[in-house]
Amino acid sequence: MKKLENKNNLLDGSWKNNCFTVKIKGNNYISYYNGIRYGKGYITYENGEFTLTSTHAREFILWIPFEEIVSGKYNFSNDSILISDIEGRYEDFNGLWKK
């Protein structure tokens, strides 16, 4: 899969939703669960749709190679993002994320 470059940096920063935090810089992200590193990879987003492509997951204190793709929809407004249409084990990502 070819990584697309984001045309803007609207989502750069730290976003929190319940026990999850996602830090985005450009096309890269690191996710945290209850403050502990959870996964990392890259993100692409455009026209209200996004894809998180995981490249690594945390195992104990190490990053191990791990591939998984999560896609959904987003609606961005100032310091919040509404995430929707994620199914499966990442459905907890749905909802309001605050910067």
CNS distance restraints for C-alpha pairs under 8 A (distance, minus, plus):
assign (resid   3 and name CA) (resid  44 and name CA) 7.41 0.50 0.50
assign (resid   4 and name CA) (resid  44 and name CA) 6.23 0.50 0.50
assign (resid   5 and name CA) (resid  27 and name CA) 6.66 0.50 0.50
assign (resid   5 and name CA) (resid  44 and name CA) 6.89 0.50 0.50
assign (resid   6 and name CA) (resid  26 and name CA) 6.94 0.50 0.50
assign (resid   6 and name CA) (resid  27 and name CA) 6.50 0.50 0.50
assign (resid   6 and name CA) (resid  44 and name CA) 6.07 0.50 0.50
assign (resid   6 and name CA) (resid  45 and name CA) 6.45 0.50 0.50
assign (resid   6 and name CA) (resid  46 and name CA) 7.36 0.50 0.50
assign (resid   9 and name CA) (resid  25 and name CA) 7.67 0.50 0.50
assign (resid   9 and name CA) (resid  26 and name CA) 6.05 0.50 0.50
assign (resid  11 and name CA) (resid  24 and name CA) 6.56 0.50 0.50
assign (resid  11 and name CA) (resid  25 and name CA) 7.80 0.50 0.50
assign (resid  12 and name CA) (resid  23 and name CA) 7.41 0.50 0.50
assign (resid  12 and name CA) (resid  24 and name CA) 4.85 0.50 0.50
assign (resid  12 and name CA) (resid  25 and name CA) 4.88 0.50 0.50
assign (resid  12 and name CA) (resid  26 and name CA) 6.34 0.50 0.50
assign (resid  13 and name CA) (resid  23 and name CA) 5.63 0.50 0.50
assign (resid  13 and name CA) (resid  24 and name CA) 5.31 0.50 0.50
assign (resid  13 and name CA) (resid  25 and name CA) 6.48 0.50 0.50
assign (resid  13 and name CA) (resid  99 and name CA) 7.03 0.50 0.50
assign (resid  14 and name CA) (resid  21 and name CA) 6.84 0.50 0.50
assign (resid  14 and name CA) (resid  22 and name CA) 5.80 0.50 0.50
assign (resid  14 and name CA) (resid  23 and name CA) 4.31 0.50 0.50
assign (resid  14 and name CA) (resid  24 and name CA) 6.39 0.50 0.50
assign (resid  14 and name CA) (resid  99 and name CA) 5.74 0.50 0.50
assign (resid  15 and name CA) (resid  21 and name CA) 5.49 0.50 0.50
assign (resid  15 and name CA) (resid  22 and name CA) 5.24 0.50 0.50
assign (resid  15 and name CA) (resid  23 and name CA) 6.26 0.50 0.50
assign (resid  15 and name CA) (resid  97 and name CA) 5.81 0.50 0.50
assign (resid  15 and name CA) (resid  98 and name CA) 5.39 0.50 0.50
assign (resid  15 and name CA) (resid  99 and name CA) 4.58 0.50 0.50
assign (resid  16 and name CA) (resid  20 and name CA) 5.81 0.50 0.50
assign (resid  16 and name CA) (resid  21 and name CA) 4.37 0.50 0.50
assign (resid  16 and name CA) (resid  22 and name CA) 6.55 0.50 0.50
assign (resid  16 and name CA) (resid  97 and name CA) 5.21 0.50 0.50
assign (resid  16 and name CA) (resid  98 and name CA) 5.37 0.50 0.50
assign (resid  16 and name CA) (resid  99 and name CA) 6.48 0.50 0.50
assign (resid  17 and name CA) (resid  21 and name CA) 6.38 0.50 0.50
assign (resid  17 and name CA) (resid  93 and name CA) 7.34 0.50 0.50
assign (resid  17 and name CA) (resid  95 and name CA) 7.38 0.50 0.50
assign (resid  17 and name CA) (resid  96 and name CA) 6.43 0.50 0.50
assign (resid  17 and name CA) (resid  97 and name CA) 4.77 0.50 0.50
assign (resid  17 and name CA) (resid  98 and name CA) 6.74 0.50 0.50
assign (resid  19 and name CA) (resid  33 and name CA) 5.67 0.50 0.50
assign (resid  19 and name CA) (resid  34 and name CA) 4.99 0.50 0.50
assign (resid  19 and name CA) (resid  35 and name CA) 7.80 0.50 0.50
assign (resid  20 and name CA) (resid  31 and name CA) 7.10 0.50 0.50
assign (resid  20 and name CA) (resid  32 and name CA) 5.63 0.50 0.50
assign (resid  20 and name CA) (resid  33 and name CA) 4.76 0.50 0.50
assign (resid  20 and name CA) (resid  34 and name CA) 6.30 0.50 0.50
assign (resid  20 and name CA) (resid  35 and name CA) 7.72 0.50 0.50
assign (resid  20 and name CA) (resid  93 and name CA) 7.74 0.50 0.50
assign (resid  21 and name CA) (resid  31 and name CA) 5.69 0.50 0.50
assign (resid  21 and name CA) (resid  32 and name CA) 5.04 0.50 0.50
assign (resid  21 and name CA) (resid  33 and name CA) 6.60 0.50 0.50
assign (resid  21 and name CA) (resid  34 and name CA) 7.93 0.50 0.50
assign (resid  21 and name CA) (resid  35 and name CA) 7.46 0.50 0.50
assign (resid  22 and name CA) (resid  29 and name CA) 6.59 0.50 0.50
assign (resid  22 and name CA) (resid  30 and name CA) 5.76 0.50 0.50
assign (resid  22 and name CA) (resid  31 and name CA) 4.33 0.50 0.50
assign (resid  22 and name CA) (resid  32 and name CA) 6.26 0.50 0.50
assign (resid  23 and name CA) (resid  29 and name CA) 5.41 0.50 0.50
assign (resid  23 and name CA) (resid  30 and name CA) 5.35 0.50 0.50
assign (resid  23 and name CA) (resid  31 and name CA) 6.35 0.50 0.50
assign (resid  24 and name CA) (resid  28 and name CA) 5.78 0.50 0.50
assign (resid  24 and name CA) (resid  29 and name CA) 4.45 0.50 0.50
assign (resid  24 and name CA) (resid  30 and name CA) 6.84 0.50 0.50
assign (resid  25 and name CA) (resid  29 and name CA) 6.38 0.50 0.50
assign (resid  27 and name CA) (resid  42 and name CA) 5.21 0.50 0.50
assign (resid  27 and name CA) (resid  43 and name CA) 5.07 0.50 0.50
assign (resid  27 and name CA) (resid  44 and name CA) 6.27 0.50 0.50
assign (resid  28 and name CA) (resid  40 and name CA) 7.60 0.50 0.50
assign (resid  28 and name CA) (resid  41 and name CA) 5.85 0.50 0.50
assign (resid  28 and name CA) (resid  42 and name CA) 4.21 0.50 0.50
assign (resid  28 and name CA) (resid  43 and name CA) 5.92 0.50 0.50
assign (resid  29 and name CA) (resid  40 and name CA) 5.57 0.50 0.50
assign (resid  29 and name CA) (resid  41 and name CA) 5.63 0.50 0.50
assign (resid  29 and name CA) (resid  42 and name CA) 5.53 0.50 0.50
assign (resid  29 and name CA) (resid  43 and name CA) 6.56 0.50 0.50
assign (resid  30 and name CA) (resid  37 and name CA) 7.29 0.50 0.50
assign (resid  30 and name CA) (resid  38 and name CA) 7.48 0.50 0.50
assign (resid  30 and name CA) (resid  39 and name CA) 5.81 0.50 0.50
assign (resid  30 and name CA) (resid  40 and name CA) 4.27 0.50 0.50
assign (resid  30 and name CA) (resid  41 and name CA) 6.74 0.50 0.50
assign (resid  31 and name CA) (resid  37 and name CA) 6.12 0.50 0.50
assign (resid  31 and name CA) (resid  38 and name CA) 5.34 0.50 0.50
assign (resid  31 and name CA) (resid  39 and name CA) 5.17 0.50 0.50
assign (resid  31 and name CA) (resid  40 and name CA) 6.07 0.50 0.50
assign (resid  32 and name CA) (resid  36 and name CA) 5.09 0.50 0.50
assign (resid  32 and name CA) (resid  37 and name CA) 4.42 0.50 0.50
assign (resid  32 and name CA) (resid  38 and name CA) 4.78 0.50 0.50
assign (resid  32 and name CA) (resid  39 and name CA) 7.03 0.50 0.50
assign (resid  33 and name CA) (resid  37 and name CA) 6.50 0.50 0.50
assign (resid  33 and name CA) (resid  38 and name CA) 5.82 0.50 0.50
assign (resid  37 and name CA) (resid  58 and name CA) 6.32 0.50 0.50
assign (resid  38 and name CA) (resid  57 and name CA) 5.92 0.50 0.50
assign (resid  38 and name CA) (resid  58 and name CA) 5.34 0.50 0.50
assign (resid  39 and name CA) (resid  54 and name CA) 6.66 0.50 0.50
assign (resid  39 and name CA) (resid  55 and name CA) 7.75 0.50 0.50
assign (resid  39 and name CA) (resid  56 and name CA) 5.67 0.50 0.50
assign (resid  39 and name CA) (resid  57 and name CA) 4.28 0.50 0.50
assign (resid  39 and name CA) (resid  58 and name CA) 5.97 0.50 0.50
assign (resid  40 and name CA) (resid  54 and name CA) 5.59 0.50 0.50
assign (resid  40 and name CA) (resid  55 and name CA) 6.08 0.50 0.50
assign (resid  40 and name CA) (resid  56 and name CA) 5.38 0.50 0.50
assign (resid  40 and name CA) (resid  57 and name CA) 6.49 0.50 0.50
assign (resid  41 and name CA) (resid  52 and name CA) 7.17 0.50 0.50
assign (resid  41 and name CA) (resid  53 and name CA) 5.63 0.50 0.50
assign (resid  41 and name CA) (resid  54 and name CA) 4.37 0.50 0.50
assign (resid  41 and name CA) (resid  55 and name CA) 4.71 0.50 0.50
assign (resid  41 and name CA) (resid  56 and name CA) 6.47 0.50 0.50
assign (resid  42 and name CA) (resid  52 and name CA) 5.96 0.50 0.50
assign (resid  42 and name CA) (resid  53 and name CA) 5.39 0.50 0.50
assign (resid  42 and name CA) (resid  54 and name CA) 6.60 0.50 0.50
assign (resid  42 and name CA) (resid  55 and name CA) 7.67 0.50 0.50
assign (resid  43 and name CA) (resid  50 and name CA) 7.02 0.50 0.50
assign (resid  43 and name CA) (resid  51 and name CA) 5.63 0.50 0.50
assign (resid  43 and name CA) (resid  52 and name CA) 4.56 0.50 0.50
assign (resid  43 and name CA) (resid  53 and name CA) 6.19 0.50 0.50
assign (resid  44 and name CA) (resid  50 and name CA) 5.55 0.50 0.50
assign (resid  44 and name CA) (resid  51 and name CA) 5.38 0.50 0.50
assign (resid  44 and name CA) (resid  52 and name CA) 6.76 0.50 0.50
assign (resid  45 and name CA) (resid  49 and name CA) 5.62 0.50 0.50
assign (resid  45 and name CA) (resid  50 and name CA) 4.09 0.50 0.50
assign (resid  45 and name CA) (resid  51 and name CA) 6.44 0.50 0.50
assign (resid  46 and name CA) (resid  50 and name CA) 6.51 0.50 0.50
assign (resid  48 and name CA) (resid  73 and name CA) 5.52 0.50 0.50
assign (resid  48 and name CA) (resid  74 and name CA) 5.06 0.50 0.50
assign (resid  48 and name CA) (resid  75 and name CA) 6.06 0.50 0.50
assign (resid  49 and name CA) (resid  71 and name CA) 7.45 0.50 0.50
assign (resid  49 and name CA) (resid  72 and name CA) 5.84 0.50 0.50
assign (resid  49 and name CA) (resid  73 and name CA) 4.31 0.50 0.50
assign (resid  49 and name CA) (resid  74 and name CA) 5.85 0.50 0.50
assign (resid  50 and name CA) (resid  71 and name CA) 5.67 0.50 0.50
assign (resid  50 and name CA) (resid  72 and name CA) 5.63 0.50 0.50
assign (resid  50 and name CA) (resid  73 and name CA) 5.99 0.50 0.50
assign (resid  50 and name CA) (resid  74 and name CA) 7.00 0.50 0.50
assign (resid  51 and name CA) (resid  69 and name CA) 6.79 0.50 0.50
assign (resid  51 and name CA) (resid  70 and name CA) 5.65 0.50 0.50
assign (resid  51 and name CA) (resid  71 and name CA) 4.33 0.50 0.50
assign (resid  51 and name CA) (resid  72 and name CA) 6.67 0.50 0.50
assign (resid  52 and name CA) (resid  69 and name CA) 5.73 0.50 0.50
assign (resid  52 and name CA) (resid  70 and name CA) 5.13 0.50 0.50
assign (resid  52 and name CA) (resid  71 and name CA) 6.29 0.50 0.50
assign (resid  53 and name CA) (resid  67 and name CA) 7.10 0.50 0.50
assign (resid  53 and name CA) (resid  68 and name CA) 5.88 0.50 0.50
assign (resid  53 and name CA) (resid  69 and name CA) 4.54 0.50 0.50
assign (resid  53 and name CA) (resid  70 and name CA) 6.51 0.50 0.50
assign (resid  54 and name CA) (resid  66 and name CA) 6.53 0.50 0.50
assign (resid  54 and name CA) (resid  67 and name CA) 5.18 0.50 0.50
assign (resid  54 and name CA) (resid  68 and name CA) 5.07 0.50 0.50
assign (resid  54 and name CA) (resid  69 and name CA) 6.17 0.50 0.50
assign (resid  55 and name CA) (resid  65 and name CA) 5.89 0.50 0.50
assign (resid  55 and name CA) (resid  66 and name CA) 5.11 0.50 0.50
assign (resid  55 and name CA) (resid  67 and name CA) 4.95 0.50 0.50
assign (resid  55 and name CA) (resid  68 and name CA) 7.21 0.50 0.50
assign (resid  56 and name CA) (resid  63 and name CA) 5.85 0.50 0.50
assign (resid  56 and name CA) (resid  64 and name CA) 5.32 0.50 0.50
assign (resid  56 and name CA) (resid  65 and name CA) 4.43 0.50 0.50
assign (resid  56 and name CA) (resid  66 and name CA) 4.47 0.50 0.50
assign (resid  56 and name CA) (resid  67 and name CA) 6.73 0.50 0.50
assign (resid  57 and name CA) (resid  63 and name CA) 5.53 0.50 0.50
assign (resid  57 and name CA) (resid  64 and name CA) 5.50 0.50 0.50
assign (resid  57 and name CA) (resid  65 and name CA) 6.52 0.50 0.50
assign (resid  57 and name CA) (resid  66 and name CA) 5.66 0.50 0.50
assign (resid  58 and name CA) (resid  62 and name CA) 5.72 0.50 0.50
assign (resid  58 and name CA) (resid  63 and name CA) 4.66 0.50 0.50
assign (resid  58 and name CA) (resid  64 and name CA) 6.24 0.50 0.50
assign (resid  59 and name CA) (resid  63 and name CA) 6.13 0.50 0.50
assign (resid  59 and name CA) (resid  64 and name CA) 6.55 0.50 0.50
assign (resid  70 and name CA) (resid  86 and name CA) 7.31 0.50 0.50
assign (resid  70 and name CA) (resid  90 and name CA) 7.67 0.50 0.50
assign (resid  71 and name CA) (resid  85 and name CA) 7.90 0.50 0.50
assign (resid  71 and name CA) (resid  86 and name CA) 6.43 0.50 0.50
assign (resid  72 and name CA) (resid  83 and name CA) 7.03 0.50 0.50
assign (resid  72 and name CA) (resid  84 and name CA) 5.93 0.50 0.50
assign (resid  72 and name CA) (resid  85 and name CA) 5.01 0.50 0.50
assign (resid  72 and name CA) (resid  86 and name CA) 5.12 0.50 0.50
assign (resid  73 and name CA) (resid  83 and name CA) 5.77 0.50 0.50
assign (resid  73 and name CA) (resid  84 and name CA) 5.21 0.50 0.50
assign (resid  73 and name CA) (resid  85 and name CA) 5.98 0.50 0.50
assign (resid  73 and name CA) (resid  86 and name CA) 7.78 0.50 0.50
assign (resid  74 and name CA) (resid  81 and name CA) 6.40 0.50 0.50
assign (resid  74 and name CA) (resid  82 and name CA) 5.51 0.50 0.50
assign (resid  74 and name CA) (resid  83 and name CA) 4.61 0.50 0.50
assign (resid  74 and name CA) (resid  84 and name CA) 6.34 0.50 0.50
assign (resid  75 and name CA) (resid  81 and name CA) 5.52 0.50 0.50
assign (resid  75 and name CA) (resid  82 and name CA) 5.11 0.50 0.50
assign (resid  75 and name CA) (resid  83 and name CA) 6.72 0.50 0.50
assign (resid  76 and name CA) (resid  80 and name CA) 6.17 0.50 0.50
assign (resid  76 and name CA) (resid  81 and name CA) 4.51 0.50 0.50
assign (resid  76 and name CA) (resid  82 and name CA) 6.60 0.50 0.50
assign (resid  77 and name CA) (resid  81 and name CA) 6.16 0.50 0.50
assign (resid  79 and name CA) (resid  98 and name CA) 5.94 0.50 0.50
assign (resid  79 and name CA) (resid  99 and name CA) 5.15 0.50 0.50
assign (resid  80 and name CA) (resid  96 and name CA) 6.77 0.50 0.50
assign (resid  80 and name CA) (resid  97 and name CA) 5.51 0.50 0.50
assign (resid  80 and name CA) (resid  98 and name CA) 4.53 0.50 0.50
assign (resid  80 and name CA) (resid  99 and name CA) 6.02 0.50 0.50
assign (resid  81 and name CA) (resid  96 and name CA) 5.77 0.50 0.50
assign (resid  81 and name CA) (resid  97 and name CA) 5.12 0.50 0.50
assign (resid  81 and name CA) (resid  98 and name CA) 6.62 0.50 0.50
assign (resid  82 and name CA) (resid  94 and name CA) 7.40 0.50 0.50
assign (resid  82 and name CA) (resid  95 and name CA) 5.52 0.50 0.50
assign (resid  82 and name CA) (resid  96 and name CA) 4.55 0.50 0.50
assign (resid  82 and name CA) (resid  97 and name CA) 6.26 0.50 0.50
assign (resid  83 and name CA) (resid  93 and name CA) 6.88 0.50 0.50
assign (resid  83 and name CA) (resid  94 and name CA) 4.82 0.50 0.50
assign (resid  83 and name CA) (resid  95 and name CA) 5.22 0.50 0.50
assign (resid  83 and name CA) (resid  96 and name CA) 6.40 0.50 0.50
assign (resid  83 and name CA) (resid  97 and name CA) 7.48 0.50 0.50
assign (resid  84 and name CA) (resid  93 and name CA) 7.91 0.50 0.50
assign (resid  84 and name CA) (resid  94 and name CA) 4.88 0.50 0.50
assign (resid  84 and name CA) (resid  95 and name CA) 6.52 0.50 0.50
assign (resid  85 and name CA) (resid  91 and name CA) 7.99 0.50 0.50
assign (resid  85 and name CA) (resid  94 and name CA) 7.11 0.50 0.50
assign (resid  86 and name CA) (resid  90 and name CA) 6.52 0.50 0.50
assign (resid  86 and name CA) (resid  91 and name CA) 5.10 0.50 0.50
assign (resid  86 and name CA) (resid  93 and name CA) 7.14 0.50 0.50
assign (resid  86 and name CA) (resid  94 and name CA) 6.31 0.50 0.50
assign (resid  87 and name CA) (resid  91 and name CA) 4.88 0.50 0.50
